[in-house]
Structure formats: structure tokens, C-alpha cells
Amino acid sequence: MDKTIENGKDGGFSVYEFGEYPESSVLAGQTCKRFVDNFDTIEEAQAAYPDADVGFRDPCNHFDHLPDEPDY
């Protein structure tokens, strides 16, 4: 699975793993971005996940297949 090291939301650096949402999800077949770990420095993140790419990656999910009506 692809991984990225990105700037953390609350400082530090976050590692994310990318996969695919299962058929049971409303986002079935789309890219799933899952948080894996957080580190204080980029060096620590790279040492723990040397195969991860550094930089933000947007999963580019779309929601236009979902109805606009409320779900009761």
C-alpha cells in the first residue's frame, strides 16, 4: 500500500496509508486515506516508514453519486 508523510494537523508529521473503500461503503471503489502514525520530526517518520513519499496527497473522493435528499 502507498504511504505518505505529511505535515500534521497539530504539528509534527503524520503518516497515511492509501487503499480502497470496500463494496459496503458509500465510497466503494474510491481511494481510502487512513491515518497510521504521528511523529515529532520528519526524520523520525522517514526512519519508521522509509518507503513513504513525502508530501500531501488528496484522495480525490467524489460524492456526486449520493442523493441530495435527507436520509431518514
N, CA and C atoms as an extended XYZ file, in Angstrom:
216
Properties=species:S:1:pos:R:3:atomname:S:1:resname:S:1:resid:I:1 pbc="F F F"
N         0.835       -1.185        0.000 N   MET     1
C         0.000        0.000        0.000 CA  MET     1
C         0.877        1.244        0.000 C   MET     1
N         0.418        2.242       -0.727 N   ASP     2
C         1.137        3.514       -0.757 CA  ASP     2
C         1.007        4.212        0.594 C   ASP     2
N         2.062        4.921        0.975 N   LYS     3
C         2.055        5.702        2.206 CA  LYS     3
C         2.622        7.084        1.915 C   LYS     3
N         2.162        8.069        2.695 N   THR     4
C         2.722        9.418        2.603 CA  THR     4
C         3.064        9.905        3.999 C   THR     4
N         4.015       10.830        4.033 N   ILE     5
C         4.348       11.566        5.248 CA  ILE     5
C         3.959       13.010        4.955 C   ILE     5
N         3.053       13.546        5.778 N   GLU     6
C         2.517       14.885        5.547 CA  GLU     6
C         2.648       15.725        6.805 C   GLU     6
N         2.567       17.040        6.646 N   ASN     7
C         2.540       17.921        7.811 CA  ASN     7
C         1.336       17.553        8.655 C   ASN     7
N         1.549       17.390        9.960 N   GLY     8
C         0.462       17.031       10.858 CA  GLY     8
C        -0.480       18.197       11.097 C   GLY     8
N        -1.718       17.896       11.394 N   LYS     9
C        -2.716       18.943       11.648 CA  LYS     9
C        -2.405       19.726       12.909 C   LYS     9
N        -1.832       19.082       13.908 N   ASP    10
C        -1.493       19.735       15.168 CA  ASP    10
C         0.016       19.812       15.365 C   ASP    10
N         0.759       19.942       14.274 N   GLY    11
C         2.213       19.962       14.337 CA  GLY    11
C         2.785       18.581       14.102 C   GLY    11
N         4.049       18.495       13.947 N   GLY    12
C         4.692       17.219       13.686 CA  GLY    12
C         4.395       16.725       12.286 C   GLY    12
N         4.520       15.426       12.093 N   PHE    13
C         4.341       14.809       10.776 CA  PHE    13
C         3.488       13.558       10.904 C   PHE    13
N         2.508       13.441       10.037 N   SER    14
C         1.575       12.313       10.054 CA  SER    14
C         1.851       11.377        8.885 C   SER    14
N         1.699       10.085        9.145 N   VAL    15
C         1.842        9.060        8.112 CA  VAL    15
C         0.439        8.560        7.765 C   VAL    15
N         0.159        8.491        6.458 N   TYR    16
C        -1.130        7.993        5.972 CA  TYR    16
C        -0.889        6.834        5.015 C   TYR    16
N        -1.852        5.910        5.001 N   GLU    17
C        -1.808        4.753        4.122 CA  GLU    17
C        -3.016        4.827        3.193 C   GLU    17
N        -2.827        4.445        1.946 N   PHE    18
C        -3.886        4.533        0.951 CA  PHE    18
C        -4.314        3.148        0.505 C   PHE    18
N        -5.623        2.989        0.398 N   GLY    19
C        -6.209        1.741       -0.063 CA  GLY    19
C        -7.483        2.055       -0.827 C   GLY    19
N        -8.440        1.145       -0.767 N   GLU    20
C        -9.704        1.327       -1.469 CA  GLU    20
C       -10.861        1.012       -0.527 C   GLU    20
N       -11.903        1.852       -0.565 N   TYR    21
C       -13.085        1.595        0.247 CA  TYR    21
C       -13.754        0.305       -0.223 C   TYR    21
N       -14.268       -0.497        0.714 N   PRO    22
C       -14.916       -1.768        0.352 CA  PRO    22
C       -16.295       -1.543       -0.272 C   PRO    22
N       -16.850       -2.593       -0.851 N   GLU    23
C       -18.161       -2.524       -1.500 CA  GLU    23
C       -19.263       -2.085       -0.546 C   GLU    23
N       -19.123       -2.342        0.738 N   SER    24
C       -20.148       -1.988        1.721 CA  SER    24
C       -20.185       -0.489        2.038 C   SER    24
N       -19.222        0.267        1.563 N   SER    25
C       -19.136        1.699        1.840 CA  SER    25
C       -19.857        2.517        0.776 C   SER    25
N       -20.366        3.700        1.173 N   VAL    26
C       -20.954        4.612        0.181 CA  VAL    26
C       -19.868        5.164       -0.746 C   VAL    26
N       -18.623        5.005       -0.361 N   LEU    27
C       -17.498        5.438       -1.196 CA  LEU    27
C       -16.812        4.239       -1.855 C   LEU    27
N       -17.519        3.151       -2.028 N   ALA    28
C       -16.969        1.914       -2.596 CA  ALA    28
C       -16.167        2.178       -3.863 C   ALA    28
N       -14.963        1.618       -3.902 N   GLY    29
C       -14.101        1.736       -5.071 CA  GLY    29
C       -13.248        2.985       -5.097 C   GLY    29
N       -13.526        3.932       -4.219 N   GLN    30
C       -12.740        5.158       -4.184 CA  GLN    30
C       -11.548        4.997       -3.231 C   GLN    30
N       -10.621        5.919       -3.318 N   THR    31
C        -9.408        5.863       -2.504 CA  THR    31
C        -9.710        6.143       -1.039 C   THR    31
N        -9.218        5.276       -0.181 N   CYS    32
C        -9.351        5.421        1.267 CA  CYS    32
C        -8.005        5.899        1.817 C   CYS    32
N        -8.024        7.032        2.513 N   LYS    33
C        -6.818        7.580        3.137 CA  LYS    33
C        -6.969        7.375        4.640 C   LYS    33
N        -6.063        6.586        5.223 N   ARG    34
C        -6.167        6.199        6.625 CA  ARG    34
C        -4.952        6.673        7.403 C   ARG    34
N        -5.183        7.349        8.536 N   PHE    35
C        -4.107        7.775        9.423 CA  PHE    35
C        -3.428        6.551       10.022 C   PHE    35
N        -2.084        6.563       10.054 N   VAL    36
C        -1.321        5.441       10.591 CA  VAL    36
C        -0.558        5.820       11.854 C   VAL    36
N         0.157        6.951       11.817 N   ASP    37
C         1.042        7.290       12.927 CA  ASP    37
C         1.396        8.767       12.874 C   ASP    37
N         1.924        9.290       13.966 N   ASN    38
C         2.354       10.685       14.031 CA  ASN    38
C         3.733       10.756       14.679 C   ASN    38
N         4.568       11.695       14.214 N   PHE    39
C         5.935       11.853       14.708 CA  PHE    39
C         6.245       13.328       14.914 C   PHE    39
N         7.192       13.589       15.805 N   ASP    40
C         7.602       14.973       16.056 CA  ASP    40
C         8.431       15.546       14.923 C   ASP    40
N         9.263       14.699       14.299 N   THR    41
C        10.138       15.185       13.218 CA  THR    41
C         9.959       14.333       11.966 C   THR    41
N        10.303       14.914       10.841 N   ILE    42
C        10.221       14.185        9.577 CA  ILE    42
C        11.251       13.060        9.543 C   ILE    42
N        12.391       13.261       10.204 N   GLU    43
C        13.423       12.226       10.249 CA  GLU    43
C        12.918       10.963       10.956 C   GLU    43
N        12.171       11.149       12.048 N   GLU    44
C        11.601       10.004       12.765 CA  GLU    44
C        10.577        9.269       11.884 C   GLU    44
N         9.755       10.043       11.186 N   ALA    45
C         8.743        9.448       10.302 CA  ALA    45
C         9.403        8.666        9.172 C   ALA    45
N        10.445        9.235        8.567 N   GLN    46
C        11.132        8.560        7.471 CA  GLN    46
C        11.888        7.327        7.945 C   GLN    46
N        12.407        7.362        9.164 N   ALA    47
C        13.105        6.195        9.706 CA  ALA    47
C        12.115        5.044        9.937 C   ALA    47
N        10.913        5.367       10.400 N   ALA    48
C         9.910        4.340       10.664 CA  ALA    48
C         9.214        3.854        9.390 C   ALA    48
N         9.079        4.746        8.405 N   TYR    49
C         8.389        4.420        7.140 CA  TYR    49
C         9.252        4.878        5.960 C   TYR    49
N        10.372        4.201        5.715 N   PRO    50
C        11.297        4.640        4.667 CA  PRO    50
C        10.718        4.577        3.251 C   PRO    50
N         9.674        3.783        3.047 N   ASP    51
C         9.078        3.655        1.714 CA  ASP    51
C         7.998        4.709        1.440 C   ASP    51
N         7.685        5.544        2.436 N   ALA    52
C         6.629        6.545        2.285 CA  ALA    52
C         7.118        7.749        1.481 C   ALA    52
N         6.224        8.285        0.644 N   ASP    53
C         6.506        9.519       -0.093 CA  ASP    53
C         6.257       10.705        0.835 C   ASP    53
N         7.054       11.750        0.689 N   VAL    54
C         6.878       12.951        1.499 CA  VAL    54
C         6.060       13.955        0.703 C   VAL    54
N         4.971       14.423        1.315 N   GLY    55
C         4.122       15.423        0.683 CA  GLY    55
C         2.656       15.045        0.755 C   GLY    55
N         1.812       16.050        0.633 N   PHE    56
C         0.364       15.863        0.718 CA  PHE    56
C        -0.160       15.113       -0.495 C   PHE    56
N        -1.106       14.228       -0.251 N   ARG    57
C        -1.802       13.524       -1.332 CA  ARG    57
C        -3.296       13.549       -1.041 C   ARG    57
N        -4.050       14.094       -1.971 N   ASP    58
C        -5.504       14.185       -1.848 CA  ASP    58
C        -6.117       12.915       -2.416 C   ASP    58
N        -7.011       12.246       -1.683 N   PRO    59
C        -7.618       11.038       -2.212 CA  PRO    59
C        -8.593       11.305       -3.358 C   PRO    59
N        -8.993       12.581       -3.543 N   CYS    60
C        -9.863       12.994       -4.662 CA  CYS    60
C       -11.183       12.224       -4.694 C   CYS    60
N       -11.781       12.003       -3.534 N   ASN    61
C       -13.070       11.325       -3.491 CA  ASN    61
C       -14.167       12.248       -3.983 C   ASN    61
N       -15.198       11.678       -4.565 N   HIS    62
C       -16.340       12.467       -5.032 CA  HIS    62
C       -17.610       11.913       -4.393 C   HIS    62
N       -18.587       12.782       -4.258 N   PHE    63
C       -19.814       12.437       -3.553 CA  PHE    63
C       -21.053       12.686       -4.412 C   PHE    63
N       -20.856       12.920       -5.705 N   ASP    64
C       -21.966       13.255       -6.585 CA  ASP    64
C       -22.917       12.084       -6.832 C   ASP    64
N       -22.561       10.889       -6.420 N   HIS    65
C       -23.429        9.733       -6.577 CA  HIS    65
C       -24.418        9.589       -5.414 C   HIS    65
N       -24.243       10.416       -4.388 N   LEU    66
C       -25.122       10.351       -3.215 CA  LEU    66
C       -26.333       11.250       -3.420 C   LEU    66
N       -27.514       10.845       -2.916 N   PRO    67
C       -28.717       11.670       -3.097 CA  PRO    67
C       -28.635       12.963       -2.278 C   PRO    67
N       -29.323       13.993       -2.744 N   ASP    68
C       -29.371       15.271       -2.035 CA  ASP    68
C       -30.443       15.295       -0.946 C   ASP    68
N       -31.368       14.323       -0.981 N   GLU    69
C       -32.454       14.291       -0.012 CA  GLU    69
C       -31.918       13.824        1.342 C   GLU    69
N       -32.582       14.253        2.440 N   PRO    70
C       -32.173       13.781        3.773 CA  PRO    70
C       -32.375       12.269        3.889 C   PRO    70
N       -31.558       11.664        4.719 N   ASP    71
C       -31.632       10.229        4.987 CA  ASP    71
C       -32.431       10.030        6.268 C   ASP    71
N       -33.642        9.519        6.154 N   TYR    72
C       -34.499        9.353        7.332 CA  TYR    72
C       -34.288        8.024        7.970 C   TYR    72
